[in-house]
Amino acid sequence: MSMELSPRLAALLPIAVISHAHPSISKGGAEIAAQAMDQAFDDLDAPVKRLNGAHAPTPYSPSLEAAVVPDTKAIVSTIKDLLAE
């Protein structure tokens, strides 16, 4: 995986939240967070925050899936917490 972060983008968006449905262990979000910290550490106002799915098998039932996968409310709450730091 290769990712280039624009210094201008990092200056405009001084926080980073990576969200995905999978648990945090060894997934793409971990690599994105690591590269963001490597490339934009000096421009970020807070550490990169990873918001992941629960450490459980992803269910096929929509109502159960909603309990496991981060939703919009959780993402917005995480962003507000980062902005408050």
N, C-alpha and C positions, 0 to 999 in steps of 0.2 A: 504494500500500500504506500503510495506517495501522496503527499499533501503539501501544498505551498500556501502559507499564510501571508497575506498582504499586510505590510506594516500599517498602511492606511486603514485597512479594515480593523486591525487590532486596536488602533487609536480610536476608531469610531465605536467599537463594541468592546469595552474594557473588561467584560466578563465573558465566560464561556460555560455553557451547560450542554453536556452531551447526554442525550436520552435515547435509550433503545429498550426493546422489550425483553432482551435476554439478560440473564444474571451477569454480574460484573466480571466474572472470571474468564480471562482469555478471549474476549470478543473484540469486535472492531472498534467499539467505543473506547476501549482502553488504549488502543493504538492512536486514535484521534486525539485523545486527551494528552497522551505522552508527547506527540508531535506538537500540539498547541503549546504545551509548557516549554518545550525545547525552543520553538521558534518565536514565541511571543511573550516569554516570561516577564521581560522588563515593561511591556506595554499593558499587561493585565493588572487590574486593581485587586483581584482576588484569585485564589487557585481555581483551576478548572474543576467544575463539579460534575460528577457522573451520577446520573439518575437512571437506575436500571430496573429491570423487572425483578420480581421476587425469586428467591432461590427455590423454585418449584417447577415441575413440568407445566408447560403452557397448555391450559385446557382448551378444548374446542368450543365449549359452551360460551356464548357471548357474555352472559352474566358472570361466569367464573373468570373469564379472561379479563374482564374489567377490574377484578380484584388483584390480578397479578401484574398487569402491564401498566406503566406510568400513564396517567391521563393528563389532559390539559390543565386541570386544577393543580396537580402535583408539580407540573413543569412551571407554571406561573408562580406557585408558592416558592419553589427553589430559586427562581430568578429574583423574586422579591427579597428573599433571605440574603442572596449574594449582594444585591444592591444596598442592603442595610448595613453590610459589613464595612 
